[in-house]
Amino acid sequence: MKAEKIHTCQELIDYIGQVGFLPLLAMGVSGWSAEEVADEDCQYMRLPDGGWEWPLWEWKGPILQESGCAYGKFFQRKAGFISREWWPDFCNYRRSLYPQPEEGSIEEIILVTLKEYGSLITRKLRAACGFTGPKMRSRFDAYLTRLEMGGYIVTEDFVYPHDRHGREYGWGWSLLTTPEALFGREACHPERTPEESRQRLLAQFRSILPEVPEEAIDALLR
């Protein structure tokens, strides 16, 4: 993976474009995450006043807006980036593993609701789908994760609350949408079979992760 550490958002955008696939945080594949390639001055830091700074976390929105890449829980239910170049093959293959939600299912209701509104932050999408009772959040998040793993939902941007001085604060909320709405239908339906897309994905992963066993790469693609 990358030998020199990344110090800026633009450097990370360029790196995502180079490798095509990059988890945000470390997930067990050495060196394969934005967290691991970023310099220590970009990592999470607690401040004396009780606040925090985390440049890498704050870059997520600008990366999406400036690069046009996809972001979501794509790798073993962990969040990561996929470049626009590689999204069509990833989406094509993943949807063959995660079929279109059945009519009347909760997952279909989520997709229909999201298409109706265009984009919604997670808590508003949850409310619009009727998941308002106690302990509903974790159940709803499980459905969202499966839809993201299947390539049906992506994060368009991140929305932050503002304090009385107009300053952003907190961890931010994912603004969810469908990849068809964000990238266009053609970007989700390449003129290749799912198996052809899989072979292309395998070749790219072998290139960026040459020391990772084939079975481990195959697990990442699932």
N, C-alpha and C positions, 0 to 999 in steps of 0.2 A: 504494500500500500504506500501511501504518500510518505516520503522521507522528510520533507520540510514541513514544519507546522504552519497552520493557517492562522492569520491574524485579523482578517477583515471579512465582511460579509461578501464582497465581490470575489474574493479568493475562494470562498466556499461555493459560491454560485458556479464559478469556473470549474471547480473540482467535481461538483455534481454532474455537470455537463460532460466531464471527461470519463467518469466511471459509470454513470448512468443510474446506479442504484446505491443509496447510502442511508442506513438507519440514522436517526437523530442521536440516540444514546447507545452506549456499548451493550451488545447483546450476546457476547460469547465468542464471536469471531474476531480474533485479535486484529486490531487496527482498522476494522471495518465499521466506522461510525463517525459522524460529524464530531462527536464528543472527543474521540481519540485523536483525530487529526488536527483539532483546534489547539492553539497554544494555551498555556495555563492562564494567561490574562483574559481569556474568553470564557473561562469556567465559572461555575457558581461561587459566589463569595458573599458571606454574611458581613453586614456593615455594623459599625459600633452602635449606631442608633437603633438597631434591631431590624433594619431593612435588609435588602439584598440587591445584588447586581448579578446578571447572568447574560452577557452579550450574546452568547450562542443561542439562548432561548429567544432573545429579542430579535434575532435575525430571521426567525421563521417566516414572519409575514412579508418582510422585504424580499426574501428569497422567492416566495411564491409570486409576488407581484412583478418582480424584475426578470425572473427566469422563465416563468410559465410552466414550471415543473409541477408534478402531482405530489401531494402529501397526504398521508393517512396511515392507518395501521395495516401495513402491507407485508411485513416480515415476521412470521410467527406471532402475529397479533401485537407487534411492536411498531411504533411510528417510524416512518422514514420518507425519503424523497425519491422520486423516479423522474428522470429527465423526460422532456417532451419527445425526444427521439425514441425512447424505449417504452413509453406508455402504451402505444398501440399493441405491441406484442405481449406486454405484460397483461393488459386488459383482456386481450383475445384468449390467452391461455387460462388465466384465472377464472374467467366466466365459464370455461368448459369444465372446471372443477367445482364451481359453485353455481349451479343452474339458476335461472331466473326464478325469483320467489313465486310460490304457488298463489293462485288467485284467492283472495280473502285472507291470506296469511298476514301476520303482524309485519313481516318484512316488506310485503307488498304495500301495506298501508303506509309504512314509512316512506317508501319510494314515491308513491302517489302523492303524498302530502308534500314531500320535498319538491317534486316537479311542479306542483300547484303554486307553491310560494317562490320557487326559483332557488332561494338559499335561506337558511335559518341557522341561528346559533343552536347548539345542542339542547339547551334547556327549553327554548321556545318550540323546537321540533318535538321534544318529548311531551310538552303540554298539548300541542296541536294533535298529537296522536293519542291523547287520553291517558298517558302514563303519569298521573298526578298523585297517586296514593302513596302511602308509606312503603319504603323499600323498593320503589319502582325504578329508581335511577340505575341501579346495578343491572337489573333485568333489561332495561332499555339499552344500556351501553353494550350489553352482550349482542343484541341484535345489530346495533350499529357496527360493531367490530366485524361481525360476519359479513355484512354488506361491504365494508371497506376491504376486507380480505378478498372478496369476490370481484372487486373492481367496479362496484355499483355506486359508491359514494366516495368523494374526496373532500379535502378541506380547501376552500377557496381563499380564505384569509383568516386573520385572528382579530377579534373585537375585544377591546379593553374598556372597562369602566373608567370614569374620570372623577377626580376629587373636586372639591369646590373651587379649586384654582384652575381647573381644566386640564390637569395633568393625568396621564394614564397611570394606572396602578394595577397590581394583581397579576395573576398568571395568564389571563386572557381566555376568551371562549372561542372554540373552533366555529367558523362560519362554514357550514356544510352545504354541499351542492352535489349534483351528478356530474360525472365527467363529460357527458354529452352536452350539458349546459355550459360547462366551462371551456371545453376544448373543441366541441363539435362532434357530430355523430361519426364522421369519417375517422376521427382519431381513435375511436373505440372499436372499429370494425375494419381492420386491415384485410387486404385481399390475400390472406394466407389461412391455412388451416390451423387449429390450435396446436397440432403437433409440429408444424413448421415454425410457429412462434416459439414453442418450447425449445426447439433445437437452437434457434437464434439466441434465446435467453441463456441456455446452457453455455454456449460459446462465449458470451460476454462475461458470465460469472466465472468461467474457467480463466478468462483473461485477467480479471481484477482480483480473483482469489485463487491463485495458482497452487497454493499449499493446502487448500481445503479439500477434503475427500469428496468424491462424486456424490456419495449418498447424503452428505451434509448439504451440498449445493441443492440437490433434489428436494431436500426437506425445506430449504429456504424458499424454493419456488412453489411449494405447496401451501 
